[in-house]
Amino acid sequence: MGRIDELANRYVAEWAPLSPTGATYVGIAGHDDQLDDLSPEGYRAKADLTRRTLTELEVTEPDTEAERTAKEAMQERLGLDLARYEAGETTSEISVIESGLHEVRMVFDLMPTATADDQANVAARLNGLAGALEGYKTTLREALAHGRVSSKVQLVEVAKQCDTWTDPTGDNFFHGLVERLGVDGTLGAELRRGAAAATAATAEFGQFLRAELAPHGRDKQAAGRERYELASQYFLGAKVDLDETYAWGFAELARLEAEMRVVAGRIAGSGASVDEAVATLDADPARTIQGKEAFRDWMQALADKAIAELHGTHFDIPEQVRRIECCLAPTSDGAIYYTGPSEDFSRPGRMWWAVPQGITDFSTWREVTTVYHEGVPGHHLQVAQTAVRADLLNRWQRLLCWVSGHGEGWALYSERLMDELGYLEDPGDKLGMLDGQAMRAARVIVDIGMHLELEIPKDNPFGFHPGERWTPELGWEFMRAHCRVPDENLRFELNRYLGWPGQAPSYKVGERIWLQAREDAKARKGADFDLREFHRQALDLGALGLDPLRKALARL
């Protein structure tokens, strides 16, 4: 083991006690009865570890080419982590998808519960949640005192999430968790006490957001160019020209919608509109599944089929990665997401769907591409394969490194790849993929446009409010016009964009950079280029920023 790998592994060992919830997320055992210290001191301790590690990295030379890639990846990630902390982003920003609150709520989804020790860990965390949230309040108050606070709208929306999570007629999350465990006796009483305490603390935190922070919240949700540039670089692991990317978003969306019109003609007859094709698909009972449990089972079957067929043909999928679980999340905010396996693979990679309340019918034509995105060859192949490669990657690379542009870009690239490989020959499934791609292109436009408050081009290909400046209201109108997503999901999406600047474009911009990396490899290797080998070499690098990715691929 080289010096860079030793440093990286030491960082993980020191990080895990500072982030017990993070340790659970990545499957590091030994911390499942604790929660993160969300006080200012807790955040400072993590920042100090990052700062020390960066200082050591600067003076440590890699012993191998693989370590050079690891060093570049760590410097890029940890450097941006520290920059966000020092800018006050880490300790002040709350959104409907990302905050200290969400970390401590979501960790319960991944905790093992089979044994009495597992259940005791759940009880300990439930009973510790109030203290963690009190520390978080202190952090948010300190940030407010320094003039840093989230937008009023985001604070109110997260307060509403707290209401839903704790409502006996809503998600009733903590009590529901304990009821599903079905534990009696002293431990059962401790679990029930913890559920009551966690419910009360979460409800009270919602009131804190609504009554104490929201009155001071920013009226404007736009991040502004300076904050957005840092956010964009963080989520992509690359610096891009935001104005060029904004203009590209319009062109890309127009291209995709033109292709959608061609496919619509295959579905509903020559000259049919996309909406007419959608109506035809939605009226087909063979493309509709009733009940979320039945829909979960359909996703599981499709995910398993993709793994079986792609292994040994287009990818060499390690044995541990040939298992994925499709799960219904115990919340209802509309999010669809993937969680990686534990370090020892006792917990497999999982695809989650937080089905909004009231949604009971599901269109399979829309979601075939989602299964490929979240499963194989998307997130599951990428993340779980990285976790397997202890022979090539250090522990930090395998467990802690995640870059949205790299990961989400790969997953979106995977959707397009499945079309190239012949898996979307059904025109309904193809339209579903194109519609998802169009949504990602639309949010490149909307996210950059709203946060930078740009002018809508006078010659935009859609004739949409030419010359006006973007607002959240125009963002909703544009997304509604260009996406075929239920309003419940789309409202969550727009709130997510407004509270998490720079993340939404990372999918389509990340895919753009992945595609360019593939073209660059073709140009370098000429007749020797092999797509399967390109994918293997790229995935064997692990997760890293897209700028370091391009450097590493150029050295192969």
Buried (B, 14 or more C-beta within 10 A) or exposed (E): EBBBBBBBBBBBEBBBEBBBBBBBBBBBEEBBBBBBBBBBEBBBBBBEBBBEBBEEBEEBEBBEEBBBBBBBBBBBBBBBBBBBBEBBBBBBBBBBBBBBBBBBBBBBBBBBEEEEEBBBBBBBBBBBBBBBBBBBBBBBBBBBEEEBBBBBBBBBBBBBBBBBBBEEEBBBBBBBBBEEBEBEEEBBEBBBBBBBBBBBBBBBBBEBBBEBBBEEBBEEBBBEBEBBBBBBBBBBBBEBEBEEBBBBBBEBBBBBBEBBBEBBBBBBEEEBEBEBBBBBBBEBEEBBBEEBEEBBEBBBEBBBBBBEEBBEEBBEBBEBBBBBBBBBBBBBBBBBBBBBBBBEBEBBBBBBBBBBEEBEEBBBBBBBBBBBBBBBBBBBBBBBBBBBBEEBBBBBBBBBBBBBBBBBBBBBBBBBBBBEBEBBEBBBBBBBBBBBBBBBBBBBBBBBBBBBBBEBBEEBEBEBBEEEBBBBEBBBBBBBEBBBBBEBBBBBBBBBBBBBBBBBBBBBBBBBBBBEBBEEBBEEEEEEBEBEEBBEBBBBBBBBBBBBBBBBBEEB
